[in-house]
Amino acid sequence: MVFAVDSNGVTRLRVIRLGEQEGKKVRVLSGIRESDRVLAEPPPGCVPESRCLGSRPVRW
């Protein structure tokens, strides 16, 4: 599971399906799109349907 961040800055918990590992990277088969922003390192206490202060969303 990953936290995706919507256009309002609210986190949504998404279930993802993983595929093959390529070195340090793992292919994501489903659950997010290229345009989605995900939290690489959610801060402690981050919960779905909230704004996680101090988090840095990255473009997937």
Secondary structure, DSSP 8 states (H G I E B T S, - for coil): -EEEE-TTS-EEEE--EEEEEETTEEEEEES--TT-EEESS--TT--TTS--TT--EEE-
